[in-house]
Amino acid sequence: MPRLVLLTLLAALAAHAQPTLEADRPRARDLGLAVGILPPGPLNAITDVAGVRVGHATVIEGDAVRTGVTAILPHGGNVYEERVPAAVVVGNGYGKLLGVTQIRELGEIETPILLTCTLCVWRAADALVEILLEQPGMEGVRSLNAVVGETNDGFLNDIRSRPVRPEHVAEALAAASDGPVVEGSVGAGTGTVAFGWKGGIGTASRALPASLGGHTVGVLVQSNFGGVLAMNGAPVGRELGQFAFQEALGESADGSIMIVVATDAPLDARLLERLGLRALVGLGRTGAAFTNGSGDYVIAFSTERDGGPRVPNSAMSPLFQAVAEATEEAVYNSMLRATTVTGDRGTVEAIPLDRVTEILDAYNARGWDRSLPPGRD
């Protein structure tokens, strides 16, 4: 039996037997927490960008393993044969992002993007390479730039056991779809922590009106970082009494975040780097501290591959606004959807929804859904 077929069967069995930490917790807009001024896409997810697919493998084993793999596919075809323009932006570089130098040199991505835990990066990359080399048409391939990012889930997860296996990568790839994205304590976000509360996977999107280009920008985050949490400007972390550099808690702001940005706007690598930089604007609005021990990365790609005219510099500002808003909201979704998790070294609580809504109301920070004024489209 071919290895790829075997791994796919093992992935299906693992998914069937896998316990889940998901719960029916709200997204930001369910709480009336509408970020910015631009409307989201229909799913308010990175999959609003046509062709983009996301899949998870959640790895929960015994009392100590709490990790997983999240796969982001730029399209449903062979990414090696149909590469997409891409760029990488580094906020703070304390991390292990595989494939970054070739992306920067050539301005393109040739594999799906995987997110996982820090010490699982190389195992995930090795499995991804094996799976891709076995695809039809890849028989003569002698070089492959696997793109794998990470955050360190070593509090909830027995990270030294390096528990991600080839079948988990196969499961995430096989599960990838262009529908709604499961958020919170799933996939690569199973064991993460953000602002002292449970972090995880979050996503959001923005759909620009025709008058501003008509393009869609989608963002997915793996949140595992610290600082002083703000939501729509409300000092949530301060009001909850849980934030970085607190002497009583002794809490560090160190940690990491992976931000994946997708757009259907026809952008080359230079413009995608400009777009990725503005994702960090949205991250900063959440209260991130970009500390010495944090790995803060943005991988940005465009699904437009026909080689036609690029968006001019003068038309980039609406896309900048869109990516900043979507990144900020994706972080909030990653935390609001996350559930309390007990793992290797203790328990990390989900952020308390009742207190959050009280604080948002006290600071008039809920916001509202709105698009541009009538007649501007």
JOCORWO-V451384 format. One record per residue. RES is the residue in one letter. OMEGA is omega in degrees with one decimal (999 if undefined). D_CENTER is the distance of its C-alpha to the mean C-alpha in whole Angstrom. Layout:
res-><RES/RES>
omega-><OMEGA/OMEGA>
d_center-><D_CENTER/D_CENTER>
This chain:
res-><M/P/R/L/V/L/L/T/L/L/A/A/L/A/A/H/A/Q/P/T/L/E/A/D/R/P/R/A/R/D/L/G/L/A/V/G/I/L/P/P/G/P/L/N/A/I/T/D/V/A/G/V/R/V/G/H/A/T/V/I/E/G/D/A/V/R/T/G/V/T/A/I/L/P/H/G/G/N/V/Y/E/E/R/V/P/A/A/V/V/V/G/N/G/Y/G/K/L/L/G/V/T/Q/I/R/E/L/G/E/I/E/T/P/I/L/L/T/C/T/L/C/V/W/R/A/A/D/A/L/V/E/I/L/L/E/Q/P/G/M/E/G/V/R/S/L/N/A/V/V/G/E/T/N/D/G/F/L/N/D/I/R/S/R/P/V/R/P/E/H/V/A/E/A/L/A/A/A/S/D/G/P/V/V/E/G/S/V/G/A/G/T/G/T/V/A/F/G/W/K/G/G/I/G/T/A/S/R/A/L/P/A/S/L/G/G/H/T/V/G/V/L/V/Q/S/N/F/G/G/V/L/A/M/N/G/A/P/V/G/R/E/L/G/Q/F/A/F/Q/E/A/L/G/E/S/A/D/G/S/I/M/I/V/V/A/T/D/A/P/L/D/A/R/L/L/E/R/L/G/L/R/A/L/V/G/L/G/R/T/G/A/A/F/T/N/G/S/G/D/Y/V/I/A/F/S/T/E/R/D/G/G/P/R/V/P/N/S/A/M/S/P/L/F/Q/A/V/A/E/A/T/E/E/A/V/Y/N/S/M/L/R/A/T/T/V/T/G/D/R/G/T/V/E/A/I/P/L/D/R/V/T/E/I/L/D/A/Y/N/A/R/G/W/D/R/S/L/P/P/G/R/D>
omega-><179.0/-176.0/-179.0/177.7/179.3/-179.8/179.1/177.4/177.9/178.6/179.5/178.1/179.8/-179.5/-179.1/-176.0/-169.9/170.2/-176.4/177.0/-178.1/175.2/-177.4/176.9/-171.6/165.3/-176.8/-175.5/173.0/177.3/-175.7/-179.0/-178.0/-174.2/170.2/-172.9/-175.0/-179.7/174.2/171.1/-175.5/-179.8/-172.5/-174.9/178.1/179.4/168.9/173.2/-171.2/177.8/-176.8/-178.9/179.8/175.9/-179.5/162.1/-179.3/-174.5/178.6/-177.0/178.6/-177.8/-167.5/-176.6/-179.4/-176.3/178.8/-179.5/171.0/-179.1/175.6/-179.5/179.5/176.7/-174.5/-179.8/176.9/-174.3/178.3/-179.0/179.7/-174.8/-179.2/176.4/-173.4/176.0/176.2/176.4/-179.9/172.5/169.0/-164.9/178.6/-176.6/-176.3/-179.8/-179.4/174.5/-170.5/-174.3/179.7/175.6/-178.7/-178.8/-173.8/179.6/-179.2/175.6/-177.7/174.8/166.5/175.7/175.1/170.2/-178.8/179.3/-171.1/-175.0/177.4/-174.1/-173.1/175.7/178.0/179.6/179.8/178.9/179.5/179.8/179.4/-179.0/-176.9/-179.7/179.9/178.2/176.7/-179.8/-177.3/-173.1/-177.1/-175.9/-179.3/178.5/-178.4/-176.1/179.3/-179.2/-176.4/176.4/-173.5/159.2/-173.5/-180.0/-170.3/173.2/-178.6/-174.0/173.1/-169.1/-179.5/176.4/177.5/-165.3/-179.8/-177.7/-178.2/-179.1/177.4/175.9/177.9/179.7/-179.5/179.5/-178.4/-177.3/-173.9/179.6/-179.2/179.6/177.5/-179.0/175.6/-174.0/175.5/-173.2/-178.1/176.0/-179.2/178.5/-174.5/-174.6/-173.3/-177.7/179.7/179.6/179.8/176.6/179.4/175.0/179.1/177.7/175.9/-179.3/177.1/179.2/172.3/179.3/-178.1/174.2/-177.6/-178.7/179.0/175.0/176.5/-176.6/177.7/174.6/177.4/-177.6/169.5/179.3/167.7/-169.4/-177.4/-170.0/-175.8/-177.2/178.7/-170.9/170.3/177.4/-175.6/178.4/179.3/-176.7/-174.1/-179.3/179.3/-177.9/177.7/178.8/179.5/-178.7/-175.8/175.1/176.9/-177.6/-177.5/-179.2/-175.9/-172.1/175.9/174.2/-179.7/-178.2/-175.6/170.9/169.4/178.7/176.8/-177.9/175.8/175.4/172.5/175.4/-179.5/-177.6/172.6/-174.8/-179.8/179.9/176.6/175.0/176.7/178.7/-179.5/177.6/-178.5/171.7/178.1/173.8/178.3/177.4/179.2/179.9/178.8/-179.9/178.4/-175.5/-179.4/-170.9/-178.3/-175.8/-178.0/174.0/-173.8/-173.0/172.7/169.8/-177.5/177.6/176.1/177.7/-178.9/-172.2/-172.7/176.6/179.8/-178.6/178.1/173.1/178.3/178.2/-175.4/-179.2/-174.7/-172.3/176.6/176.6/176.3/178.2/-177.5/-175.7/177.0/179.5/-176.6/178.7/179.0/-177.5/178.8/176.9/178.8/179.1/-179.5/-178.8/-177.7/-179.8/-176.2/178.9/174.0/-178.0/171.6/-176.5/-167.7/-173.3/177.3/-177.0/172.5/-175.5/169.1/179.8/-175.1/-172.8/-178.1/179.2/179.0/-179.0/176.3/-178.5/178.2/179.1/-178.3/-179.0/178.5/-170.8/-178.3/-176.2/-179.6/176.1/175.7/172.6/-180.0/-178.1/178.2/178.5/179.6/-177.8/999>
d_center-><34/32/29/26/28/28/25/24/27/25/22/24/26/23/21/24/25/22/22/19/18/17/19/20/18/18/15/16/18/20/21/22/19/19/17/19/22/20/20/17/17/18/15/13/10/9/12/14/14/17/17/13/12/10/11/11/14/15/17/20/23/26/26/24/21/18/15/13/11/8/10/9/12/13/17/19/21/22/19/22/24/22/20/18/18/16/15/14/14/15/15/16/17/17/15/15/14/16/17/17/20/21/18/20/23/23/20/19/17/19/16/13/10/10/8/11/13/15/18/17/16/19/20/17/18/21/20/18/21/24/22/22/26/27/26/29/30/28/31/32/29/30/26/23/20/17/14/12/10/10/11/14/15/18/20/19/19/22/20/23/24/21/21/18/21/21/21/18/16/19/18/14/15/18/16/14/15/15/15/14/11/11/10/11/12/11/10/9/9/13/14/12/14/13/16/18/17/15/11/9/6/6/7/10/12/15/18/21/25/27/29/25/25/23/20/17/13/10/7/3/2/4/7/11/13/16/18/20/18/19/18/20/22/23/23/22/22/25/27/25/27/24/22/22/26/28/31/31/28/28/24/22/19/18/15/11/8/6/5/5/8/11/14/17/19/22/20/21/20/21/20/17/17/18/16/13/15/15/12/13/16/13/12/16/17/15/17/15/18/17/19/21/19/16/13/11/10/9/10/11/13/16/17/20/23/26/27/28/29/26/25/27/26/28/26/22/23/21/18/18/18/16/13/14/14/11/9/12/12/8/9/12/11/9/12/15/14/14/17/19/19/22/22/23/25/24/23/20/21/18/19/22/22/26/26/23/24/28/26/24/28/30/28/28/24/23/23/24/23/25/25/27/31/33/34/32/30>
